[in-house]
Amino acid sequence: LWVGTWGDGLDELENGRFRAFHQSDGLPSEIVRCLYRDRAGTLWVGTDSGGLVRVKDGHFEVLGVREGLSAATVLSIVEDREGALWVGTEGGGLNRYADGHFTVYTTKDGLSDDTVLALYPDADGCLWIGTDGGGLSRWKDGHFTRFGRKEGLFDDVQYAILEDGRGNLWMSCSRGIFSVRRQDLEDFADKKSSSVASVLA
């Protein structure tokens, strides 16, 4: 079990014992914002002001701004079905990491906000992107679609995104937890409807 802390580095719990990792061990920041294990078993660590970290064979490989990451603070990490890593940052937009290179997407490319708090890749290959005030974005076939309060979303901030077994996306915000039918979002993106309906939990 890996545990990220706010100011005390990264902890590993194994066989009932904790082992702590700090900057003296090569971790670039003592503040860990998110953790993600990909399908190959690699642990990725998103830090505050220290960039993205790949944990491999007990060593920390830092992928920061010098390596092409758009911002030093990483808030969210997921892997898509093609094996590319998507990285949400504070103020630097969305990064796609594949074949050793970063591709950066920002509001200039259609992303709804440059601070990305949450990422959820669905089974159909769409990436759902929760932002800090810009609403929800969908990445599909190389294009972004934005959904906000104006379009019927309950809130323009999404801290987390999950899907249930009934076709609903559930999102948390500072005002509570709400759901939206994924088909409603798809219909809006395809211009089959002019709004979406949110249900507050």
Secondary structure per residue as TSV (DSSP state, phi and psi in degrees):
chain	resnum	aa	ss	phi	psi
A	1	L	-	360.0	129.0
A	2	W	E	-106.3	137.5
A	3	V	E	-129.5	122.2
A	4	G	E	-93.2	138.5
A	5	T	-	-117.8	165.1
A	6	W	B	-99.0	85.0
A	7	G	S	107.3	-3.0
A	8	D	S	-128.9	26.7
A	9	G	-	76.8	-149.5
A	10	L	E	-118.0	134.8
A	11	D	E	-116.5	143.6
A	12	E	E	-119.2	125.7
A	13	L	E	-105.0	117.2
A	14	E	E	-142.8	130.4
A	15	N	T	54.2	38.2
A	16	G	T	77.5	7.8
A	17	R	E	-126.7	140.7
A	18	F	E	-91.7	142.1
A	19	R	E	-126.0	128.4
A	20	A	E	-101.9	143.4
A	21	F	E	-121.5	133.7
A	22	H	-	-130.5	-174.9
A	23	Q	G	-61.2	-30.5
A	24	S	G	-66.7	-17.4
A	25	D	G	-95.3	-1.3
A	26	G	T	109.1	-5.9
A	27	L	-	-68.4	128.2
A	28	P	S	-75.8	-15.6
A	29	S	-	-148.6	145.5
A	30	E	S	-81.2	-8.0
A	31	I	B	-104.0	118.6
A	32	V	E	-105.7	120.3
A	33	R	E	-92.8	-29.2
A	34	C	E	-161.5	158.5
A	35	L	E	-133.2	146.6
A	36	Y	E	-152.7	132.5
A	37	R	E	-107.9	122.2
A	38	D	-	-82.4	178.9
A	39	R	T	-66.1	-23.7
A	40	A	T	-82.2	-4.3
A	41	G	S	92.3	3.2
A	42	T	-	-76.6	134.3
A	43	L	E	-92.6	128.8
A	44	W	E	-112.1	137.6
A	45	V	E	-122.4	124.8
A	46	G	E	-97.3	123.5
A	47	T	E	-112.9	167.1
A	48	D	S	-91.7	111.4
A	49	S	S	73.4	2.5
A	50	G	S	-114.6	-0.5
A	51	G	-	84.8	-161.0
A	52	L	E	-96.4	138.8
A	53	V	E	-125.3	131.7
A	54	R	E	-103.1	124.3
A	55	V	E	-95.8	117.9
A	56	K	E	-141.1	122.6
A	57	D	T	53.1	38.5
A	58	G	T	78.3	6.9
A	59	H	E	-116.5	154.6
A	60	F	E	-104.7	120.9
A	61	E	E	-106.0	115.4
A	62	V	E	-90.5	127.2
A	63	L	E	-115.7	97.9
A	64	G	-	-115.4	-157.4
A	65	V	G	-61.1	-36.5
A	66	R	G	-64.7	-26.3
A	67	E	G	-91.6	1.9
A	68	G	T	111.8	-6.4
A	69	L	-	-64.0	139.5
A	70	S	S	-78.0	-18.8
A	71	A	-	-154.3	155.5
A	72	A	S	-82.6	-17.2
A	73	T	-	-103.9	121.5
A	74	V	E	-105.5	126.9
A	75	L	E	-109.9	-20.6
A	76	S	E	-157.4	146.8
A	77	I	E	-143.7	133.5
A	78	V	E	-146.5	163.6
A	79	E	E	-113.4	136.0
A	80	D	-	-90.1	177.7
A	81	R	T	-70.6	-16.5
A	82	E	T	-86.6	-4.5
A	83	G	S	92.5	3.3
A	84	A	-	-79.2	146.5
A	85	L	E	-97.7	131.1
A	86	W	E	-108.9	133.3
A	87	V	E	-128.6	118.7
A	88	G	E	-92.1	136.8
A	89	T	E	-122.3	169.2
A	90	E	S	-90.9	104.3
A	91	G	S	84.4	-7.0
A	92	G	S	-110.9	8.7
A	93	G	-	78.1	-149.5
A	94	L	E	-112.9	133.7
A	95	N	E	-115.0	138.3
A	96	R	E	-111.2	123.7
A	97	Y	E	-112.4	116.4
A	98	A	E	-151.5	141.9
A	99	D	T	54.0	34.4
A	100	G	T	79.5	10.9
A	101	H	E	-132.6	147.4
A	102	F	E	-96.8	137.0
A	103	T	E	-116.5	129.4
A	104	V	E	-107.9	135.0
A	105	Y	E	-122.8	131.5
A	106	T	-	-130.9	-172.0
A	107	T	G	-60.2	-25.2
A	108	K	G	-66.0	-22.2
A	109	D	G	-98.0	-0.5
A	110	G	T	111.1	-5.9
A	111	L	-	-61.9	141.0
A	112	S	S	-75.6	-21.5
A	113	D	-	-160.9	149.4
A	114	D	S	-88.4	0.9
A	115	T	-	-109.5	112.8
A	116	V	E	-105.8	113.1
A	117	L	E	-92.1	-32.3
A	118	A	E	-142.8	146.7
A	119	L	E	-136.4	136.8
A	120	Y	E	-142.6	114.2
A	121	P	E	-89.7	124.3
A	122	D	-	-89.8	175.6
A	123	A	T	-70.0	-16.9
A	124	D	T	-91.9	1.7
A	125	G	S	94.1	4.0
A	126	C	-	-84.6	147.4
A	127	L	E	-111.5	123.3
A	128	W	E	-99.7	132.3
A	129	I	E	-126.0	115.0
A	130	G	E	-93.4	133.9
A	131	T	E	-120.8	172.1
A	132	D	B	-96.1	68.9
A	133	G	S	111.5	-9.6
A	134	G	S	-98.4	1.4
A	135	G	-	87.7	-169.4
A	136	L	E	-93.2	137.6
A	137	S	E	-116.0	148.3
A	138	R	E	-119.0	130.6
A	139	W	E	-104.8	119.5
A	140	K	E	-148.9	129.7
A	141	D	T	52.7	38.2
A	142	G	T	81.7	12.2
A	143	H	E	-134.6	149.8
A	144	F	E	-100.1	143.2
A	145	T	E	-125.5	136.7
A	146	R	E	-106.6	140.4
A	147	F	E	-129.6	127.0
A	148	G	-	-136.4	-169.8
A	149	R	G	-60.7	-34.5
A	150	K	G	-60.7	-31.2
A	151	E	G	-92.1	0.0
A	152	G	T	112.8	-2.4
A	153	L	-	-68.5	143.4
A	154	F	S	-66.2	-34.9
A	155	D	-	-149.7	154.9
A	156	D	S	-91.6	3.4
A	157	V	B	-116.7	134.1
A	158	Q	-	-130.8	114.7
A	159	Y	S	-83.3	-29.8
A	160	A	E	-152.5	151.9
A	161	I	E	-135.2	128.7
A	162	L	E	-138.2	155.8
A	163	E	E	-116.0	138.4
A	164	D	-	-94.4	-175.2
A	165	G	T	-84.5	7.4
A	166	R	T	-115.8	13.6
A	167	G	S	84.6	19.9
A	168	N	E	-108.1	140.7
A	169	L	E	-96.5	129.0
A	170	W	E	-107.1	134.9
A	171	M	E	-133.7	143.5
A	172	S	E	-104.9	149.6
A	173	C	E	-148.6	-178.8
A	174	S	T	-71.6	-11.5
A	175	R	T	-104.5	2.5
A	176	G	E	136.9	-157.0
A	177	I	E	-121.8	134.9
A	178	F	E	-139.0	162.3
A	179	S	E	-128.2	155.3
A	180	V	E	-140.6	136.6
A	181	R	E	-65.5	129.3
A	182	R	H	-62.5	-34.3
A	183	Q	H	-63.9	-35.3
A	184	D	H	-62.7	-41.2
A	185	L	H	-65.8	-40.7
A	186	E	H	-64.7	-41.5
A	187	D	H	-63.1	-40.2
A	188	F	H	-64.7	-44.3
A	189	A	H	-62.8	-32.9
A	190	D	T	-88.5	8.7
A	191	K	T	62.5	29.9
A	192	K	S	-90.8	-12.3
A	193	S	-	-147.8	165.0
A	194	S	S	-106.5	-0.5
A	195	S	-	-159.5	170.3
A	196	V	-	-125.7	161.1
A	197	A	-	-114.5	129.0
A	198	S	E	-105.4	145.5
A	199	V	E	-121.1	120.7
A	200	L	E	-79.2	129.7
A	201	A	-	-74.3	360.0
